Amino acid sequence: MAKELYVICDNLRSLYNVGSIFRTSDALGVKKIYLCGITGTPLQKGVLKVSLGAENSVPWEHAKNAWQVVEKLKKRGVQIISLELDDKSIDIKKFKPEFPCVLIVGNEVNGVSPALLKRSDKIVKIPMHGMKESMNVAVAFGIAVYKITGCGAVG
């Protein structure tokens, strides 16, 4: 895949979600994953249980603060995209990414932090029809990356 896509996982609590994100990232050609805040790393068993070796094929880095990673990537001309339900969110089906870009996914309960949303060039959402209006972060990540990389249409 020639499209340069990075991922920021900010304060994910579940090691299994992180492992799943590694596997999906490997499958869809993500260039690098930034594991920020309390997000677990492949040095932890729960991540390895689900990643099944993808932690060896997708480069990763741990950073204390996601906003610092965002600022570093902005200086390199990377488009900042957050996946979040927000007043400013646009339907991912209508979104046209500019590469290189980074997709930010946030905490399973609180989502992407307001500080990161403010630093985002675009905020995208996946339209939902259920009563919860939310889905597991790893599942939402997979849908979003599939669409962003052009592997398929959502909808």
C-alpha positions as CSV (number, residue, x, y, z in Angstrom):
1,M,0.0,0.0,0.0
2,A,1.5,3.3,-1.1
3,K,-0.8,5.3,1.2
4,E,1.0,6.4,4.3
5,L,-1.3,5.9,7.3
6,Y,-0.3,6.1,11.0
7,V,-2.4,5.3,14.1
8,I,-2.5,6.9,17.5
9,C,-4.1,4.8,20.3
10,D,-4.7,7.2,23.2
11,N,-5.4,5.7,26.6
12,L,-6.9,2.4,25.5
13,R,-7.6,0.3,28.6
14,S,-8.0,-3.1,26.9
15,L,-4.9,-5.0,25.9
16,Y,-7.1,-7.1,23.6
17,N,-8.3,-4.0,21.8
18,V,-4.6,-3.0,21.3
19,G,-3.8,-6.5,20.0
20,S,-6.7,-6.4,17.6
21,I,-5.6,-3.0,16.3
22,F,-2.1,-4.4,15.6
23,R,-3.6,-7.3,13.5
24,T,-5.9,-5.0,11.6
25,S,-3.0,-2.6,11.0
26,D,-0.9,-5.3,9.6
27,A,-3.7,-6.5,7.3
28,L,-4.3,-3.0,6.0
29,G,-0.8,-1.6,5.7
30,V,-0.6,0.9,8.6
31,K,3.0,2.3,8.7
32,K,3.3,2.8,12.5
33,I,1.2,2.7,15.7
34,Y,1.8,5.2,18.5
35,L,0.7,3.8,21.8
36,C,0.0,6.7,24.1
37,G,-0.8,7.3,27.7
38,I,-2.0,4.2,29.5
39,T,-2.3,2.2,26.3
40,G,-0.7,-1.2,26.6
41,T,2.3,-2.3,24.5
42,P,3.3,-5.6,22.9
43,L,5.5,-6.2,25.9
44,Q,2.3,-7.2,27.7
45,K,0.7,-10.7,27.4
46,G,-2.8,-9.5,26.6
47,V,-1.7,-7.7,23.5
48,L,0.4,-10.6,22.3
49,K,-2.6,-13.0,22.7
50,V,-4.6,-11.2,20.1
51,S,-2.0,-9.6,17.9
52,L,-0.6,-13.1,16.9
53,G,2.8,-11.7,15.7
54,A,1.5,-8.5,14.1
55,E,3.5,-6.6,16.7
56,N,6.6,-7.8,14.8
57,S,5.4,-6.5,11.4
58,V,3.9,-3.1,12.4
59,P,6.4,-0.6,13.9
60,W,5.3,0.9,17.1
61,E,6.4,3.5,19.7
62,H,5.1,4.3,23.2
63,A,4.6,8.0,24.0
64,K,3.5,9.5,27.3
65,N,1.4,12.2,25.6
66,A,-0.6,11.8,22.4
67,W,-0.7,15.6,21.8
68,Q,3.1,15.7,21.5
69,V,3.0,13.0,18.8
70,V,0.2,14.9,17.0
71,E,2.3,18.1,17.1
72,K,5.4,16.2,15.7
73,L,3.3,14.7,12.9
74,K,1.7,18.0,12.1
75,K,5.2,19.5,11.5
76,R,5.8,16.7,9.0
77,G,2.6,17.6,7.1
78,V,0.6,14.7,8.3
79,Q,-3.2,15.2,8.2
80,I,-4.7,14.5,11.7
81,I,-8.0,12.6,11.8
82,S,-9.9,11.6,14.9
83,L,-12.5,8.9,15.0
84,E,-15.2,10.2,17.3
85,L,-18.9,11.1,17.6
86,D,-18.8,14.9,17.9
87,D,-20.7,18.0,16.7
88,K,-18.0,18.5,14.1
89,S,-17.8,14.9,12.9
90,I,-18.3,14.2,9.2
91,D,-19.6,10.9,7.9
92,I,-16.7,8.7,7.0
93,K,-18.4,7.7,3.8
94,K,-18.0,11.4,2.6
95,F,-14.5,11.8,3.9
96,K,-11.6,12.1,1.5
97,P,-8.3,11.6,3.3
98,E,-5.1,13.4,2.4
99,F,-1.9,11.2,2.8
100,P,0.1,11.0,4.8
101,C,-2.4,10.9,7.6
102,V,-2.9,9.6,11.1
103,L,-6.0,8.2,12.6
104,I,-6.6,8.8,16.3
105,V,-8.7,6.4,18.4
106,G,-9.4,7.1,22.0
107,N,-10.4,5.5,25.3
108,E,-13.1,2.9,25.3
109,V,-15.3,5.0,27.6
110,N,-14.3,8.6,27.1
111,G,-13.3,8.5,23.5
112,V,-10.8,10.9,21.9
113,S,-9.9,13.7,24.4
114,P,-11.0,17.3,23.7
115,A,-7.3,18.3,23.5
116,L,-6.8,15.9,20.6
117,L,-10.1,16.8,18.9
118,K,-9.0,20.5,18.9
119,R,-5.7,19.5,17.2
120,S,-7.5,17.4,14.5
121,D,-7.8,18.5,11.0
122,K,-10.9,16.4,10.6
123,I,-13.2,14.4,12.9
124,V,-14.9,11.4,11.3
125,K,-17.7,9.2,12.5
126,I,-19.2,5.9,11.4
127,P,-23.0,6.2,11.0
128,M,-24.8,3.9,13.3
129,H,-28.4,2.8,13.5
130,G,-28.6,1.1,16.9
131,M,-29.6,2.5,20.3
132,K,-26.0,2.6,21.7
133,E,-24.5,4.8,18.9
134,S,-21.1,3.3,19.8
135,M,-19.1,0.2,19.0
136,N,-15.9,-1.5,20.3
137,V,-12.9,0.7,19.5
138,A,-11.1,-2.1,17.7
139,V,-14.1,-2.8,15.5
140,A,-14.6,0.9,14.7
141,F,-10.9,1.2,14.0
142,G,-11.1,-1.6,11.5
143,I,-14.1,-0.1,9.7
144,A,-12.4,3.3,9.6
145,V,-9.0,2.1,8.3
146,Y,-10.6,-0.1,5.7
147,K,-12.5,3.0,4.4
148,I,-9.5,5.5,4.7
149,T,-7.1,3.2,2.9
150,G,-9.6,2.7,0.1
151,C,-9.9,-1.0,0.6
152,G,-13.6,-0.7,0.6
153,A,-16.7,1.4,1.0
154,V,-18.6,1.7,4.2
155,G,-22.3,1.8,4.0
